[in-house]
Structure formats: structure tokens, C-alpha cells
Amino acid sequence: MKVKLRTVDSWVPEFLLVVKEFPALVGRDPDADVRVTDLWVSRAHCELYDLEGMLAVRDLGSRHGTFINGVKVTDSILMPGDKLQVGMTRLEVSYKRKARKPVFVREGHVIGER
């Protein structure tokens, strides 16, 4: 899977990042796969991972939370076009879905296969 993350807010330095290996750590840590230099972002904020051909995100106990389209989540699927927010930084997610088995989400948590 190849995922593109692009900043969407004018106050955040513009960048486009392509992620090809998963899981991918998102955070302020210099060794993070997706490094976000935002003081509201934890060193190890969240993790992006491949879930049956779909992109998913898991919060790693961050202080300020992980949001998808403005909704706080702990473990959830990201659809193409969704906005992932960590700290004050919003990233638009772009990828081609290759879901092999349906998965479902309830209240922001990945539950499993149907």
C-alpha cells in the first residue's frame, strides 16, 4: 500500500509525504516514520497500519488525542480523503483501497471482520 499524507491548513508548513511501509509511527520523535514538528503532538502519537488492505490508525496514548474528520478515535479505519489530525496538524489521507475482507468500526474503534 502507498499512502500520501498532505497538510491542509495554511498555518502549518506544507508537505506531502508518501508512506509505503507499515506500521508507521507518527510523532515528534526524530526517529518517527512520519515526523510532525508540532508541540501538541506526542513523541509517539499514533501508528498507521494496514488492516486487510485499508489504512487504519491507532492512538498510542497521546496527551491530546488523535482525530479523524474532527472525531476523537483510539483505533479506526482511515478512508481516502479523510482528515487525520494530530496536535494542531491536519493531514489529508490519500490511497487506493484494497480491502479483501470487510471490517467494521463502532464508536471510533475497529471491532473486527463481519
ZAMARGU-4260 file (C-alpha; in steps of 0.2 Angstrom, whole numbers, plus 5000, padded with zeros to 4 digits):
<rodrens>
0) 5000/5000/5000 | 5006/5018/4996 | 4998/5032/5007 | 5000/5050/5004 | 4999/5062/5018
5) 4997/5081/5014 | 4995/5096/5026 | 4979/5105/5023 | 4980/5120/5035 | 4988/5137/5029
10) 4997/5139/5046 | 5006/5123/5045 | 5021/5121/5034 | 5015/5112/5018 | 5022/5095/5015
15) 5017/5079/5006 | 5024/5063/5012 | 5022/5046/5005 | 5022/5031/5017 | 5025/5013/5010
20) 5030/5003/5025 | 5018/4999/5039 | 5016/5000/5054 | 5022/5018/5053 | 5025/5029/5069
25) 5018/5046/5068 | 5025/5059/5081 | 5038/5072/5086 | 5052/5059/5089 | 5066/5061/5077
30) 5065/5043/5073 | 5046/5043/5069 | 5042/5037/5051 | 5030/5052/5050 | 5038/5066/5059
35) 5027/5081/5064 | 5035/5096/5072 | 5020/5102/5082 | 5022/5104/5101 | 5004/5097/5103
40) 5010/5081/5095 | 5017/5067/5107 | 5034/5059/5103 | 5025/5043/5099 | 5007/5050/5095
45) 4999/5037/5084 | 5003/5022/5072 | 4997/5020/5055 | 4994/5002/5049 | 4987/4991/5035
50) 4971/4982/5040 | 4966/4970/5027 | 4971/4982/5013 | 4964/4998/5021 | 4973/5011/5031
55) 4970/5011/5050 | 4976/5022/5064 | 4979/5018/5082 | 4982/5031/5095 | 4997/5027/5106
60) 4991/5036/5122 | 4994/5053/5116 | 4991/5068/5128 | 4980/5077/5115 | 4972/5063/5106
65) 4970/5058/5088 | 4956/5064/5077 | 4948/5058/5060 | 4937/5072/5052 | 4935/5080/5069
70) 4930/5065/5079 | 4942/5058/5093 | 4947/5040/5090 | 4958/5027/5098 | 4958/5014/5084
75) 4949/5017/5067 | 4950/5015/5049 | 4955/5030/5038 | 4946/5031/5021 | 4954/5041/5006
80) 4950/5059/5008 | 4949/5058/5027 | 4957/5072/5038 | 4969/5064/5051 | 4973/5077/5065
85) 4987/5075/5077 | 4990/5090/5088 | 4986/5106/5078 | 4991/5097/5062 | 4978/5090/5049
90) 4984/5079/5036 | 4973/5073/5021 | 4975/5055/5018 | 4976/5048/5000 | 4977/5029/4995
95) 4969/5016/4984 | 4959/5004/4995 | 4962/4986/4993 | 4951/4979/5006 | 4949/4960/5005
100) 4938/4957/5020 | 4925/4969/5027 | 4929/4976/5043 | 4918/4987/5054 | 4920/5001/5066
105) 4909/5006/5081 | 4912/5022/5091 | 4929/5025/5084 | 4936/5008/5087 | 4940/4994/5075
110) 4929/4979/5080 | 4934/4966/5068 | 4928/4957/5052 | 4910/4955/5048
</rodrens>
